[in-house]
Amino acid sequence: MKVNNAAQTNYELWPEPVQKILVVDDDESVCMVLKRVLQSAGHHVEVARNGQAAIDTLRSESFDLIITDLKMPGVGGLEVLERAKELDPLSEVIVITGYASVDSAVEVMRLGAYDYITKPFNLDRIRILAERALQRRRLLQAAAETEAYKRLSQLDGMTEALNRRGFDELLSAEISRSRRFGRPTSLLMIDLDDLKVINDSYGHQAGDKVLKEITSVLKKSVRQCDIVARYGGDEFAVILVETSKADAIAKASLLRDLLASSGHESGPIGVQSKPATTISIGVASYPSDARTMEELVREADRALYGAKGRGGNSVTAANH
């Protein structure tokens, strides 16, 4: 008995969220019938008596499902459908019309309606369609949230570059793609030469700002298909997709020169007399320097140590 009470208490603490439905029709009797039927199924239902009122409501509130008449004075159901999808692409829309038209059906489905029914409609069908549309909405929201959480889990919280986990997943995918299509993939391992000096001289907030600005420079300086990651601490990695070793060395040299020239008297953190922020870069390519992802990272990291050993602000390639 105690277990059952606990289960009941948990259920009450975490109830199924009520889903919101907006009914749009210039016929008051239709609105009232639909509202009664859908409320009896446990949903929160609001009514708009014309298309413009519906759009105004959608601008200020979010609805899981919109059921709208197609033909209304002024703003019609197609406009309501278009605006609903613009404001919330995951919202579901069922369109009702007083006549059957293949062209109308094709148009509303093309614009993203969940379904299309004609008057006089069957209330049981409306109830079933609404439940199916709401179930689809729940599934789409869950999928979107899962994907959003996955993206967040792959991002470095401070710089918003990929984190180590995201880097590992995408580099593995790129190596597999390179192996399949016989195209090279190059990797740049990048280390900031003077971050400790900046942290010691100006504080860690200044160092954090430098890391963010370095990330911004790297992202702006590579192609959209290339991948920028914060590998850890003051170390970054850039995956250059379908890029030969020679082209990767050239890109690394450009990045080094760009970062060196971006440091001036005020510096990227706005502090007077700050020295230029320089970087050291190690370059390695698949398959010329490595046969696996792990080997590629190891060779690029080894080249980076060589660049640091030269005093920094330099580029070193694997096997050179």
N, C-alpha and C positions, 0 to 999 in steps of 0.2 A: 504493500500500500504506500509506503514511504517513497519507493522508487517511482510509482505512478504519479504521486504528487509533485516530485521533483521534475519529472518530465513535463507535467502540465505547466509548472512554473516557468521552465525554460521556454516552452512554446509561447507563453504569454509575453515573455520578455522580448522574443524575437519573432513578431508576427510577420506574415507574408505582406509585403508592401502593397498598398492599394494602388492600382493603376488608374491613370486619369484618361478620360475620353471626352472629346469635344464633338458635339452633334451640331451640324450646321444645316439649316433648312429654313426657307421662308414660310413654310407651312407649320403653324403652331401645333396642330394636332400630331403631325409626324414627330416633331421634337419631343412632345410630351410622352408619346408612346415609346419611343426609343429610350428616352431617359428612364422611364419606369422599368422597362425590360432589362436594361444594362445595370441599373442600380440594384435590381433584385439579384443580380449575379455577383454583387459585392464591389462594384467599381464606383469610383467617383466620377460623376457625369456633369458637365456644364453644357449650356446651350448658347448658340449664337444664331440670331434670326436672319442674318444676311452675311454675304462673303466678306464685306469690309469689316464688320464687327468681329468675324472669325480671325481675320488677319491681325487686327488690333490686339485681340486676346492672345494670339500666338506670339506676338512680340514681347509680351510681358510674362507669359506662363508657358511651361513645357507640358505637352500632352503625349501620352504613349500612343494613342489612336485618335484619328480624326475621321468621322463619318460625315460626309458632305454631299448635299444634293448637287447635281451637275448644273442644272439650269436655275438660276436665281436672278432677280433684277440687279443690275449694276455688276458687281463683282461675282463671277460665276465660280463653279466648283473647280475648274481647271486652274484658275488663278490661286484659289485656296490651296490646292494640291501643290502647285509650284512653290508658293511661299512657305508652306509647311516643310517641304523637303529642303529648301534653302536654309531655314532657321534650325532644323534638326534633321539631318539626313537619315537618322535611324527611326524617325517617327513613321508609323504605319497609317495609310489612308485607304478608306473604303469609299467608293463613289457610288451614289444612288441616282438613278434617272427615271423619268416617267416613260421612257420609250427605249426600245432596243435599237441600237445602232452599232454595226460592226466598226465603223470608222471611229466612233466615240470610244468604244471599248479599247481599240488599238491605241488611241491617243492617251487615254488615262493610264494604261499599263506601261506605255513608253515613258511617261513622266514619273513612273515609280509607284503607282497605286498598288496596294496589296490585292485588291479585287474590285469587281464592278457588278452591281446587281440592279435589277429593274423593279419599278413599282407596277402593281402592288407587290410588296415583298412579304416573304414568310418570316415571321418573328423568330422561329426556331433557327432558320438559316442565318439571320442577322446575329443571333446569339452565338452560333457555332463559328461563323466567320470572325466575329470580334474576338473570341477566345483564341482562335488560331493566329490571328494577327498579333495579339498581345503576347502569345507564346513566342512567336518569331521575334518580336521586339526584345523580349527578355534574352533570347539566345544571342541576338546580335549585340546587345549591350554587354553580355558576359564575354563574348568573343573580343569586342573592342577593348574592354577593361583588361582582359588577359594580355592582349597585344601591347596595350599601354604599359602595363606593369613589366612586361618583358623588356620593352625599350628602356624603361626607367632603370631596370636592374642591370642594363648594359652600359649605363652612362656614369661617368665620374661626376659626383655631386657638385664639385667646385667649378671645374672647367667646362662641363657639359660635353667634353670629348668622350669617346668610347672608353670604358674602363678595361681592366685586364681581361675580365671575363668576355666582354664583347669583342675585344681584339682577338682573343684565342678562337672564338667561334667563327669570325669572319675570315681570319687568316687561313684557318683550316678549310673553309669553303672555297677560298680563292686558290689554294694549292690544289684542291681536288679539281677545280675547273681548269686550271693550267695543265694539269696532267691529262685531262680528258681531251682538251682541244690543242695541246701542243704549243701553248703560248706562255711567255715568261711572266713571272710575278717578282717584283723587287720590293725589298724592305729597307726602310731607313730607321735606324735607331738613333735617337737624338737626345743629347744631354745638355742642360744649361750649364755653362761654365762657371757662372758667378752667383748662383742663387744663394749659397750660404753667405757670401759677402753681403748681398742685399738684405737678407734676413737679419744678419748681425748688425748691419749699419743702420737700417731703416725700419726694422721690425717685420714680423711675419705677415702682417696685413699687406705691406708693400710687396713682399715676396709672392703672396697669393695673387695680387693684382698682376704681377709680371707673368705668372703662370697662365692666367686668363687671357692676357693680351698675346702671349706667345701662341696659345691655342687658336686665337682669332686669326693671327697672321698665317699660321700653317693652313687653316681651313680655306682661307681666301687665296692661298698661293698654289693649291693643288686642284686637280679636276674634281668634279662632283662625284665621279665614280671611285676616286681614291678615298682612303680611309685614314682618319687621324684618331689616334688613341693616346691617352695618358697611361703609360706603361707602369708608372709608379714613381712617387716622389717628384724629382725634377727631370724625369726621363719620359720622353715621348716616342711613339712609333708611328710611322706613316707607311701604309701599304699602297704601293703604286701598281695599279692593275694593268696587266698586259704591257709592262714596261721593261725594256731590256736593261742590262746592267749599265751600259754606256749612257743611256738616257737617264737612268736613276742617278748616276754620278753627277751628270750635268744638273739635274733638278736639285740634288743635295747642295751643290756649289752655289746655285742661285739662292736657295733658302738661307745658307750660311751668310752670304753677302747681304741679303735683304735684312736679316736680323741684326747684323753688325752695323748696317747703315741706319737702322731705326733707332739706335741708341744715340742720344745727343745730350746736350748739357742739361735739359730739363728731364730727359729720360722718359721712358714709357709710363712711369709711375708718378710723374709730375714733381719729382724731387730734384732740386738744383744740384748740379755737379755729380749726378749719378753716372757711373761709367757705362759704356755701351754694353748691352746684353748680348753676349755671343753664345754660339752653340757649337758643339762638336757632333759630327755625324758619322755613323758607320753604315756602310752599304753592302748588301748581299742580295743575290738573285737566285731564284729557282728557275730552271734546274742547274744552272752553271756552277753554283756554289754549294748546293744542298739538294738532297733527295727527299727530305721530309720537312714538315713544318718546324719541328724541334731543331733540326740542323740549320735551317734558315735563320731562326732566331739566334741560335748560338753563334753562327758565323757573323751576323750583323752586329751582335753584341761584342764579339771579339774585335771586329774592325773599329767599333766605337772606342774601346779601350786603347786601341792604337792611336786614334785621333786625339784622345785625351792625353796620351803620353807625349804627343808633339807639342803640348802646351795649350791645347784648346783652339777654338775658332778655326777648325780644320775639318776636312773630309777624308776619310780613309775607306777604301773598298776591300772587301774580303779577298784573300790570296794575293794582296799587293804588298 
